[in-house]
Amino acid sequence: MSQKQIKLNAAEDVQEFVNAASKCDFDIDVFYNRILIDAKSILGVFSMDLTKVLTVKCHGESKEFNRTLQKFAVV
């Protein structure tokens, strides 16, 4: 299980992130404070406060999804 912090700045970023997550055959959670949602749910991700840094927890491994995470990673 790995964990990264990301920032999604635009609707296109959310769509790209959710599309990449949907291709994975394992669970991916996105959370901020006490709110936890499924990363494969576009409505769920849009319901998050996108002005904040989000934490992504992957319950598996995918090189393609890791590239997407790196694109939106917070240093």
NUVODREN-977194 format. One line per 5 residues: number of its first residue (from 0); their letters; for each residue x, y, z of N, C-alpha, C. Coordinates in nm, 4 decimals, padded with zeros to 6 digits, always signed. Layout:
REM NUVODREN-977194
NUM	a	X Y Z X Y Z X Y Z  ...;
END
This chain:
REM NUVODREN-977194
0	msqkq	+00.0856 -00.1172 +00.0000 +00.0000 +00.0000 +00.0000 +00.0903 +00.1236 +00.0000  +00.0624 +00.2139 -00.0923 +00.1410 +00.3367 -00.1009 +00.0502 +00.4575 -00.0842  +00.1116 +00.5680 -00.0501 +00.0360 +00.6899 -00.0235 +00.1103 +00.8093 -00.0816  +00.0368 +00.8977 -00.1506 +00.0956 +01.0184 -00.2092 +00.0011 +01.1351 -00.1895  +00.0570 +01.2548 -00.1918 -00.0245 +01.3757 -00.1845 -00.0267 +01.4403 -00.3212;
5	iklna	-00.1480 +01.4803 -00.3646 -00.1653 +01.5395 -00.4970 -00.2472 +01.6671 -00.4887  -00.2444 +01.7429 -00.5971 -00.3253 +01.8639 -00.6107 -00.3856 +01.8608 -00.7503  -00.5192 +01.8663 -00.7566 -00.5906 +01.8690 -00.8838 -00.6433 +02.0103 -00.9034  -00.5939 +02.0797 -01.0065 -00.6229 +02.2216 -01.0233 -00.7371 +02.2534 -01.1186  -00.7732 +02.1598 -01.2052 -00.8752 +02.1886 -01.3059 -00.9628 +02.0657 -01.3280;
10	aedvq	-01.0778 +02.0871 -01.3914 -01.1698 +01.9766 -01.4204 -01.1011 +01.8700 -01.5068  -01.0148 +01.9137 -01.5984 -00.9424 +01.8187 -01.6832 -00.8493 +01.7310 -01.6001  -00.7901 +01.7877 -01.4955 -00.7028 +01.7109 -01.4057 -00.7833 +01.6024 -01.3339  -00.9013 +01.6383 -01.2858 -00.9876 +01.5419 -01.2162 -01.0250 +01.4296 -01.3118  -01.0632 +01.4643 -01.4338 -01.1037 +01.3633 -01.5313 -00.9875 +01.2690 -01.5636;
15	efvna	-00.8688 +01.3236 -01.5842 -00.7516 +01.2403 -01.6130 -00.7194 +01.1479 -01.4961  -00.7253 +01.2016 -01.3743 -00.6965 +01.1233 -01.2543 -00.7968 +01.0083 -01.2385  -00.9260 +01.0375 -01.2513 -01.0297 +00.9352 -01.2346 -01.0204 +00.8300 -01.3456  -00.9933 +00.8718 -01.4685 -00.9780 +00.7757 -01.5782 -00.8618 +00.6808 -01.5520  -00.7499 +00.7344 -01.5040 -00.6334 +00.6506 -01.4736 -00.6649 +00.5553 -01.3579;
20	askcd	-00.7339 +00.6048 -01.2556 -00.7697 +00.5201 -01.1409 -00.8651 +00.4093 -01.1833  -00.9566 +00.4397 -01.2733 -01.0569 +00.3420 -01.3168 -00.9952 +00.2243 -01.3912  -00.8772 +00.2414 -01.4460 -00.8099 +00.1341 -01.5185 -00.7408 +00.0357 -01.4242  -00.7312 +00.0699 -01.2964 -00.6627 -00.0151 -01.1983 -00.7590 -00.1199 -01.1427  -00.7069 -00.2391 -01.1162 -00.7905 -00.3469 -01.0640 -00.7812 -00.3590 -00.9112;
25	fdidv	-00.7411 -00.2523 -00.8454 -00.7319 -00.2485 -00.6996 -00.7990 -00.1210 -00.6496  -00.8262 -00.1159 -00.5199 -00.8925 +00.0008 -00.4613 -00.7954 +00.1175 -00.4472  -00.8483 +00.2376 -00.4719 -00.7720 +00.3608 -00.4542 -00.8622 +00.4574 -00.3787  -00.8140 +00.5076 -00.2675 -00.8903 +00.6013 -00.1859 -00.8288 +00.7399 -00.1940  -00.9146 +00.8410 -00.1903 -00.8705 +00.9801 -00.1842 -00.9306 +01.0384 -00.0575;
30	fynri	-00.8479 +01.1051 +00.0227 -00.9049 +01.1647 +00.1428 -00.8416 +01.2983 +00.1763  -00.9220 +01.3746 +00.2478 -00.8812 +01.5044 +00.3009 -00.9519 +01.5188 +00.4341  -00.8759 +01.5464 +00.5403 -00.9299 +01.5488 +00.6764 -01.0014 +01.4172 +00.7035  -01.1313 +01.4211 +00.7313 -01.2045 +01.2986 +00.7654 -01.2925 +01.2492 +00.6509  -01.2794 +01.3086 +00.5337 -01.3600 +01.2699 +00.4184 -01.2814 +01.1697 +00.3350;
35	lidak	-01.3431 +01.0551 +00.3063 -01.2797 +00.9494 +00.2284 -01.3717 +00.9126 +00.1133  -01.3183 +00.9108 -00.0087 -01.3990 +00.8741 -00.1248 -01.3199 +00.7786 -00.2148  -01.3915 +00.7135 -00.3046 -01.3331 +00.6228 -00.4022 -01.2749 +00.7054 -00.5168  -01.1492 +00.6835 -00.5494 -01.0831 +00.7599 -00.6553 -01.1422 +00.7323 -00.7930  -01.2192 +00.6250 -00.8064 -01.2781 +00.5894 -00.9354 -01.4124 +00.6584 -00.9573;
40	silgv	-01.4564 +00.7382 -00.8607 -01.5835 +00.8098 -00.8692 -01.5591 +00.9557 -00.9046  -01.5955 +00.9931 -01.0271 -01.5709 +01.1316 -01.0697 -01.6534 +01.2296 -00.9871  -01.7774 +01.1929 -00.9535 -01.8595 +01.2807 -00.8691 -01.8006 +01.2917 -00.7295  -01.7472 +01.1815 -00.6788 -01.6842 +01.1833 -00.5473 -01.5639 +01.2749 -00.5433  -01.4791 +01.2670 -00.6454 -01.3594 +01.3517 -00.6495 -01.3989 +01.4981 -00.6654;
45	fsmdl	-01.4981 +01.5258 -00.7507 -01.5434 +01.6648 -00.7665 -01.6061 +01.7193 -00.6383  -01.6566 +01.6312 -00.5518 -01.7179 +01.6774 -00.4273 -01.6144 +01.7163 -00.3216  -01.4878 +01.6800 -00.3452 -01.3806 +01.7146 -00.2521 -01.3472 +01.8630 -00.2667  -01.2830 +01.9169 -00.1656 -01.2348 +02.0559 -00.1712 -01.1055 +02.0565 -00.2521  -01.1146 +02.0895 -00.3807 -00.9991 +02.0812 -00.4700 -00.8995 +02.1938 -00.4499;
50	tkvlt	-00.9281 +02.2856 -00.3586 -00.8292 +02.3885 -00.3263 -00.7259 +02.3348 -00.2276  -00.7507 +02.2170 -00.1741 -00.6621 +02.1562 -00.0739 -00.5779 +02.0455 -00.1366  -00.4718 +02.0102 -00.0669 -00.3901 +01.8958 -00.1057 -00.4645 +01.7692 -00.0624  -00.4774 +01.6745 -00.1545 -00.5483 +01.5500 -00.1282 -00.4484 +01.4367 -00.1100  -00.4818 +01.3407 -00.0266 -00.3975 +01.2242 -00.0060 -00.4591 +01.1056 -00.0790;
55	vkchg	-00.3772 +01.0353 -00.1557 -00.4218 +00.9185 -00.2316 -00.3559 +00.7954 -00.1711  -00.4383 +00.6963 -00.1399 -00.3868 +00.5710 -00.0849 -00.4205 +00.4585 -00.1821  -00.3174 +00.3941 -00.2355 -00.3341 +00.2853 -00.3322 -00.3193 +00.1514 -00.2613  -00.4122 +00.0603 -00.2884 -00.4090 -00.0738 -00.2302 -00.3595 -00.1740 -00.3338  -00.2647 -00.1312 -00.4144 -00.2059 -00.2129 -00.5201 -00.1008 -00.1306 -00.5914;
60	eskef	-00.0517 -00.1819 -00.7038 +00.0571 -00.1156 -00.7752 +00.0301 -00.1149 -00.9251  +00.0506 +00.0005 -00.9875 +00.0360 +00.0150 -01.1319 +00.1336 +00.1224 -01.1792  +00.2216 +00.0855 -01.2708 +00.3196 +00.1825 -01.3214 +00.2498 +00.2979 -01.3931  +00.1452 +00.2663 -01.4697 +00.0738 +00.3714 -01.5424 +00.0069 +00.4694 -01.4459  -00.0570 +00.4179 -01.3411 -00.1221 +00.5057 -01.2440 -00.0189 +00.5860 -01.1654;
65	nrtlq	+00.0960 +00.5258 -01.1374 +00.2027 +00.5982 -01.0670 +00.2512 +00.7185 -01.1482  +00.2541 +00.7054 -01.2819 +00.2918 +00.8194 -01.3664 +00.1901 +00.9323 -01.3525  +00.0616 +00.8972 -01.3461 -00.0423 +00.9983 -01.3274 -00.0262 +01.0652 -01.1912  +00.0006 +00.9859 -01.0876 +00.0214 +01.0431 -00.9543 +00.1397 +01.1386 -00.9540  +00.2473 +01.1016 -01.0226 +00.3652 +01.1877 -01.0272 +00.3330 +01.3223 -01.0928;
70	kfavv	+00.2470 +01.3184 -01.1935 +00.2095 +01.4410 -01.2642 +00.1421 +01.5413 -01.1708  +00.0608 +01.4909 -01.0773 -00.0151 +01.5780 -00.9875 +00.0442 +01.5842 -00.8465  +00.1604 +01.5230 -00.8262 +00.2205 +01.5149 -00.6924 +00.2590 +01.6533 -00.6392  +00.2453 +01.6653 -00.5079 +00.2884 +01.7858 -00.4372 +00.4267 +01.7574 -00.3811  +00.5188 +01.8465 -00.4052 +00.6581 +01.8252 -00.3608 +00.6707 +01.8520 -00.2131;
END
